[in-house]
Amino acid sequence: MNDNQNTNENKPIKKLPNIPKKPQKGSKFNIFWVYAAIIVAIIAAQFLFTSDTGKKVTYETFESQMLLPGDVDKIVAFQTEDLVKAEVYIKKDSLGKAQYKTAKNNSALNISNATSPTVYFEVGGKFSDLTAKLKESQANLPAGRKPISFQPENRSNPLASWFLSIILPVLLLIGFWIFIMRRMGGGAGGGGQIFSIGKSKATLFDKESQVNITFNDVAGLEEAKQEVMEIVDFLKNPKKYTNLGGKIPKGALLVGSPGTGKTLLAKAVAGEAQVPFFSLSGSDFVEMFVGVGASRVRDLFKQAKDKAPCIIFIDEVDAIGRARGKNSVMGGNDERENTLNQLLVEMDGFGTDSGIIILAATNRPDVLDSALLRPGRFDRQISIDKPDLVGREHIFNVHLKPIKTSAEVDAKKLSAQTPGFAGAEIANVCNEAALIAARRNKESVDMQDFQDAIDRVIGGLEKKNKIISPEEKRIVAYHEAGHAIAGWFLEHADPLVKVSIVPRGVAALGYAQYLPKEQFLYTTEQLTDGMCMTMGGRVAEDITFGRISTGAQNDLERITKLAYAMVSIYGMNEAVGNVSFHDPQNEYNFNKPYSEKTSELIDVEVRKLIGDVYIKTKQLLIDKQEGLEKLAQKLLEKEILFQADLEEILGKRPFDTRTTYDEFVNGTGDQTPAAEGLIHDGVGSSDINQEVTGLKPASENE
C-alpha cells in the first residue's frame, strides 16, 4: 500500500497485485576472487620463469664430456638424505656447443644461460666422497690447468624453502592489504571496499534474529504502549485500517526524560513486530568525511525499501535533527545539515516510500528542527513521562520477577517510597537490593535491603569510617535538626521521615529525607514553606552557635534558584508583576528580555523574598528551640532518626495532611515509621523541581 497515494486517483489499479516481486539479488562480486587470481598468477610465474636445475647426467658423462675438456665453470653441491647432488655451471664460451644446446630441455621455456646450472649429477655418500672422485678425475690434468672443486651449500627441503621465500611473503602482503581495506571501509560491504564507508550502520532484526523483549516487559507506559502497539498492529493487519480510508503515521517520536524507557519501548516493538526492524543511533550518521551522513541515510532507506514493510528506529535523533541555521560557525555544521536534509527528503520527499515506518527517540525535543516535526514526517509525538504511583508499582513487579525476594517485599510500598523515580532508577534499586542481600549472605532479599538500596541511590554510599571532628559533627547535627524542625511545624512543607548525620556520597556530611505529595501545581504558600524548610539548617547554626558555616551551600543554591523562579518565571511577585522571562529554548541567546531597571528590580525582590524567608524560619526555630536542642542531642547519640523518634521528641505533627504514601498504602493518616519510612527525595515530581532547582528539592545534602 502506498501511504501517500494521490487523492485524485479514484480508481484502484487492478494490475498492481499481479506485479511480480522483485527477484532476489544474486550474490555480489567477491573481492577475494581477485586475491585468489593474484596468488595463482604469482605461483604460475614462479614455475614459468624460474629456471630449473638442468638435465641429469651420469658422473662418467660429466667427467668425460665436461670436466676433462675444461668446459666447467663451477660446481655447487648440497647434501640430501643419502647422496650428494651437484649442479654444474658451464662456461659462457662453451654454451654454444651442440651437446649443451639440448641439455636444458627440461626447462619450462627451454632457455639456456650461464646464470643457472646446465646439468646436474648425483653421487652416493657424502661431500668427502665427491671430493675424492673429483680429485681422482683431475689427477692427470695438463700443466697449467687448475683443478675444479665444488662449492658446498646447506639446502633444506626445496618445497619448504620455496614456500618460505616466495609464497609466505605474498600471503602476508595480501593479508595486510585485506586488513587495511577493511579498516578503511568500516568492515561493511563484505569485501571491505573503501567506498563502503557510506553504507548504513543499521542493525537489522528479523525473524532469524528475534528480540526477546516484548510489550509484557514494558510497564508503566500504558498510553505510550497503546500508541506504538497501533503501529505494530497496522503492519500485521493493514486492511483493518485501510478499509476505512485511514493511513498509518509515517513516523512516531518518543519524547521523555532519560531513563523513562524510550529505547526499551522500541526494543519491545522490535520483539513484537513480525517485520524487519532497523535500529541505529543518530550519531551513526556522523562522520569526519564530507557527504558520508547523507550517503548513509540514502543507503538506510534503500535497504528499508527492499525489506518493506519494515520499521526504522533512530535513537538519540537530536544528534542529526537539530534546528538548522543556529549556532553555525564558518560552515562547521554544513555536514550535519546535509544529513538532516537528506533525512527530510527520504521521510516525505517527492518520491514517497510505502511500508516504511520511522520511530525515533530523544530527550531534547526543543532543539529539533521544525521541519522534522511537521505532519507527514513525525506525525505523532509520544510523551513518555516519569511513571506515577501505579506505574512504578508495575515497573517494580517487572524487575522483581528475577529476584528471590522474601514474603514481606511489597511492590506497592516500594512504589510509594520512590516518588519521582524513572524506570532505570527502579531497576537500579532492585539490583542494588539484590547485591546488598548477597553481601549480607541472605537467602532472599527483604524489605530492609530495598530500603538501604533506596538510600544508596538517593544519597550515595554510606561512609561510616569518614573521620570528622566532634565540633563538625555537632554543627551537622544542629543543621539537620533545623531542617527537621522547620519541616515538622510548617503546614505546607513535606513531612520528614528520616534524618541522618552519617556521611554519604562525596561531600554530604548529613541529609534529610522527606515524603513529598505527588502534585504538579504549587502555590505561593507551598513554595515559601519549602524555602523555609530548606533555610532551617543555616538558621539553626546561626541561633545556636552565633556563627555560620559553609554547610548550607547546597541549601542556598536551591533557595536562590527557586526565588528567582518565583519572581521572574512564575509571576508570583507584585512588584515585578504577572510576567515570565522563561527561555528554555535560548531564543534570546545572551540577551536579557528585559531592561536593566527590571533586572535591578528582580534582584531587589529576590533578596527581599529570601530575607522574609530567613526571618520567618528564625522566628519558628526560636519558638521551638527546646525541641531543636533535644533533636540535635538525640542525633548525636543515635546518628539516624526516623519519624517515630521525631514524634516521641516533638509530638504528633500538628497538621492533618496525609501523604501519597499514607493514602496509597495505609489508607489512614498514620504514617509507617522506621522500616517503611525510607523514601526518595521527590526529584522530578513536578515541573518546578525539575526546571527551577535542578537539584534534589526534598533531600538536604550538606
Secondary structure, 3 states (H helix, E strand, C coil): CCCCCCCCCCCCCCCHHHCCCCCCCCCCCCCHHHHHHHHHHHHHHHHHHCCCCCEECCHHHHHHHHHCCCCEEEEEEEECCCEEEEEEEECHHHCCCHHHHCCCCCCCCCCCCCCCCCEEEEEECCHHHHHHHHHHHCCCCCCCCCCCCEEEECCCCHHHHHHHHHHHHHHHHHHHHHHHHHHHHCCCCCCCCHHHHHCCCCEEECCCCCCCCCHHHCCCCHHHHHHHHHHHHHHHCCHHHHCCCCCCCCEEEEEECCCCCHHHHHHHHHHHCCCCEEEEEHHHHCCCCCCHHHHHHHHHHHHHHHHCCEEEEEECCHHHHECCCCCCCCCCCHHHHHHHHHHHHHHHCCCCCCCEEEEEEECCHHHECHHHHCCCCCCEEEEECCCCHHHHHHHHHHHHCCCCECCCCCHHHHHHCCCCCCHHHHHHHHHHHHHHHHHCCCCCECHHHHHHHHHHHHHCCECCCCCCCHHHHHHHHHHHHHHHHHHHHCCCCCCEEEEECCCECCCECCEEEECCCCCCCCCHHHHHHHHHHHHHHHHHHHHHHCCCCHHHHHHHHHHHHHHHHHHHCCCCCCCCCCCCCCCCCCCCCCCCCCCHHHHHHHHHHHHHHHHHHHHHHHHHHHHCHHHHHHHHHHHHHHCEEEHHHHHHHHCCCCCCCCCHHHHHHHCCCCCCCHHHCCCCCCCCCCHHHHHHHCCCCCEEEC
